[in-house]
Amino acid sequence: MTYVLVHGLGVSHRYFERLRARLPGAIAPDLAGSSVDELATSLARAAPERATFVGSSLGCQVAVELAVREPERVERLVLIGPTGYHHPLVTYASRLAVDWIREPPSLVLIATADYYRWGPRRLLSTARSMRRDLFTDKLPLVAASALVVRGADDPMCTQGWAEHVVSLLPRARLAVVPGAAHAAQWSHAADVARLVEEAEHDSHEA
């Protein structure tokens, strides 16, 4: 099985280095664009004809957009800490600040460097698109089975929000990773890799 790892706002493939090392055949493209729609188009160009898509944060919204657009290409979805709620950008920013305190310093260094590469104009434009995206309207249209993964200490994807996302997906379940914050795929890569592989096994058994 090919896994396509879909990064979030302001970051790159480096956000998935630890998880990719544990998932044979995984690819993590750096996406172009400054809107959910443009990022999904870039993802479609970079991905194989059919794969499991593993999104993180905004990457969940991008993966869902592709799943609705081209359902035949999506074997299953794994959504790690999905965003998509319509709060003001200041709410996202305040939650991100809390999250950075909870993340390993090694990840914060990567994120800081990646944010610099994106630049303020692209970051702001993409953040606005993230907030405007009709994420919850799309979720009932997803044909693929889905696993939603939330870090137990994630301030950006709350337990209530994660449960709401699961409730809107036709075939989904929730897994919570103890001790993880927003970027569970970095701080708890082994746990997330196990969940991804279990999701693949479960779908084959169904």
C-alpha positions as CSV (number, residue, x, y, z in Angstrom):
1,M,0.0,0.0,0.0
2,T,1.2,3.5,-0.8
3,Y,0.8,6.1,1.9
4,V,0.6,9.8,0.9
5,L,1.4,12.1,3.8
6,V,-0.3,15.5,3.5
7,H,1.3,18.3,5.5
8,G,-0.5,21.2,7.1
9,L,-0.3,25.0,7.1
10,G,3.1,26.5,6.8
11,V,5.1,23.3,7.0
12,S,6.6,20.7,4.7
13,H,7.4,17.0,4.2
14,R,9.8,17.3,7.2
15,Y,6.8,17.3,9.5
16,F,6.4,13.6,8.6
17,E,10.0,12.5,8.7
18,R,9.5,10.2,11.8
19,L,6.2,8.7,10.6
20,R,7.5,8.2,7.0
21,A,10.4,6.2,8.3
22,R,7.9,3.8,9.9
23,L,5.6,3.4,6.9
24,P,7.2,1.5,4.0
25,G,6.2,3.1,0.7
26,A,5.2,6.4,2.2
27,I,5.7,9.6,0.2
28,A,5.4,13.2,1.6
29,P,5.2,15.7,-1.2
30,D,5.6,19.5,-0.6
31,L,2.4,21.0,-1.9
32,A,2.1,24.2,-4.0
33,G,-0.7,26.8,-3.6
34,S,-2.2,29.1,-1.1
35,S,-5.8,27.7,-0.8
36,V,-7.3,24.4,0.1
37,D,-8.4,24.0,-3.5
38,E,-4.9,24.7,-4.9
39,L,-3.2,22.5,-2.4
40,A,-5.6,19.6,-3.3
41,T,-4.8,20.1,-7.0
42,S,-1.1,20.0,-6.2
43,L,-1.7,16.8,-4.1
44,A,-3.6,15.2,-7.0
45,R,-0.6,15.8,-9.3
46,A,1.9,14.4,-6.8
47,A,0.0,11.3,-5.7
48,P,-0.3,7.9,-7.3
49,E,-3.5,6.8,-8.9
50,R,-4.7,5.2,-5.6
51,A,-3.4,5.4,-2.1
52,T,-4.1,5.9,1.6
53,F,-3.9,9.6,2.4
54,V,-2.7,10.6,5.8
55,G,-3.3,14.3,6.5
56,S,-2.1,16.4,9.4
57,S,-4.0,19.6,10.5
58,L,-4.8,21.6,7.4
59,G,-3.6,18.5,5.4
60,C,-6.8,16.8,6.6
61,Q,-8.9,19.4,4.8
62,V,-6.8,19.0,1.7
63,A,-7.1,15.2,1.7
64,V,-10.9,15.4,2.2
65,E,-11.1,17.8,-0.7
66,L,-9.3,15.3,-2.9
67,A,-11.5,12.4,-1.6
68,V,-14.6,14.3,-2.6
69,R,-13.2,15.4,-5.9
70,E,-11.7,12.1,-7.0
71,P,-13.1,9.3,-4.7
72,E,-11.7,6.6,-6.9
73,R,-8.1,7.6,-5.9
74,V,-8.6,7.4,-2.1
75,E,-8.3,4.0,-0.6
76,R,-8.8,5.4,2.9
77,L,-8.2,8.5,5.0
78,V,-6.2,9.0,8.2
79,L,-6.9,12.5,9.6
80,I,-4.5,13.5,12.3
81,G,-5.7,16.6,14.3
82,P,-8.1,17.9,11.7
83,T,-8.8,21.6,11.5
84,G,-11.7,23.0,9.6
85,Y,-13.7,24.8,12.3
86,H,-14.8,28.4,11.5
87,H,-13.3,30.3,14.4
88,P,-11.4,33.6,13.9
89,L,-7.8,33.3,12.9
90,V,-6.8,34.7,16.3
91,T,-8.3,31.6,17.8
92,Y,-6.2,29.3,15.6
93,A,-3.1,31.4,16.5
94,S,-3.7,31.3,20.2
95,R,-4.3,27.5,20.1
96,L,-1.1,27.1,18.0
97,A,0.9,29.0,20.6
98,V,-0.4,26.7,23.3
99,D,0.5,23.7,21.2
100,W,4.0,24.8,20.6
101,I,4.6,24.7,24.3
102,R,3.5,21.1,24.3
103,E,5.5,19.9,21.2
104,P,9.1,18.6,21.3
105,P,11.6,21.4,20.6
106,S,12.9,19.5,17.6
107,L,9.5,19.9,15.9
108,V,9.2,23.6,16.8
109,L,12.6,24.2,15.1
110,I,11.4,22.6,11.9
111,A,8.1,24.4,11.9
112,T,9.8,27.8,12.5
113,A,12.1,27.2,9.5
114,D,9.3,26.0,7.3
115,Y,7.1,29.1,8.3
116,Y,10.0,31.3,7.2
117,R,10.1,29.6,3.8
118,W,6.4,30.0,3.3
119,G,6.5,33.7,4.1
120,P,3.8,35.8,5.7
121,R,1.8,36.4,2.5
122,R,1.3,32.8,1.6
123,L,0.7,31.8,5.3
124,L,-2.0,34.4,5.7
125,S,-3.7,33.6,2.4
126,T,-3.7,29.9,3.2
127,A,-4.9,30.4,6.8
128,R,-7.9,32.4,5.5
129,S,-8.7,29.6,3.0
130,M,-8.4,27.1,5.8
131,R,-11.0,29.0,7.8
132,R,-13.4,29.5,4.9
133,D,-13.2,25.9,3.7
134,L,-16.6,24.1,3.9
135,F,-15.0,21.1,5.6
136,T,-18.0,19.8,7.5
137,D,-20.2,20.0,4.4
138,K,-17.7,17.8,2.6
139,L,-17.3,15.1,5.2
140,P,-20.7,13.3,4.5
141,L,-19.6,13.0,0.9
142,V,-16.5,11.0,1.6
143,A,-16.8,7.4,0.3
144,A,-13.6,6.1,1.8
145,S,-13.3,4.7,5.3
146,A,-11.6,7.1,7.7
147,L,-9.6,7.1,10.9
148,V,-9.5,10.3,12.9
149,V,-6.4,10.5,15.2
150,R,-6.2,13.0,18.0
151,G,-3.5,13.7,20.5
152,A,-5.0,13.7,24.0
153,D,-3.2,17.0,24.7
154,D,-4.0,18.6,21.4
155,P,-5.4,22.2,21.9
156,M,-6.2,22.7,18.3
157,C,-8.3,19.6,17.7
158,T,-10.4,19.2,20.8
159,Q,-12.1,16.0,21.8
160,G,-15.5,17.5,20.9
161,W,-14.3,18.6,17.5
162,A,-12.7,15.2,16.7
163,E,-15.9,13.4,17.7
164,H,-18.0,15.8,15.5
165,V,-15.7,15.1,12.5
166,V,-16.2,11.4,13.1
167,S,-20.0,11.8,13.4
168,L,-20.1,13.4,9.9
169,L,-18.0,10.9,8.1
170,P,-20.0,7.9,6.8
171,R,-17.4,5.3,7.8
172,A,-15.1,6.5,10.5
173,R,-13.7,5.9,14.0
174,L,-11.7,7.9,16.4
175,A,-8.3,7.0,18.1
176,V,-6.8,9.1,20.8
177,V,-3.0,9.0,21.4
178,P,-2.1,9.6,25.1
179,G,0.5,12.2,25.8
180,A,0.5,13.6,22.2
181,A,-0.3,17.2,21.2
182,H,-1.3,18.4,17.7
183,A,1.6,16.8,15.8
184,A,1.1,13.2,17.1
185,Q,2.9,11.9,13.9
186,W,6.1,13.4,15.2
187,S,6.1,13.0,19.0
188,H,4.4,9.6,18.9
189,A,5.3,8.3,15.4
190,A,5.3,4.6,16.4
191,D,1.8,4.9,17.9
192,V,0.5,6.7,14.8
193,A,2.2,4.2,12.4
194,R,0.5,1.3,14.3
195,L,-2.9,3.0,14.0
196,V,-2.4,3.6,10.3
197,E,-1.5,0.0,9.7
198,E,-4.3,-1.2,11.9
199,A,-6.8,0.9,9.9
200,E,-5.5,-0.7,6.7
201,H,-5.9,-4.2,8.2
202,D,-9.4,-3.4,9.5
203,S,-10.6,-2.2,6.1
204,H,-9.3,-5.4,4.5
205,E,-11.1,-7.5,7.1
206,A,-14.4,-5.6,6.6
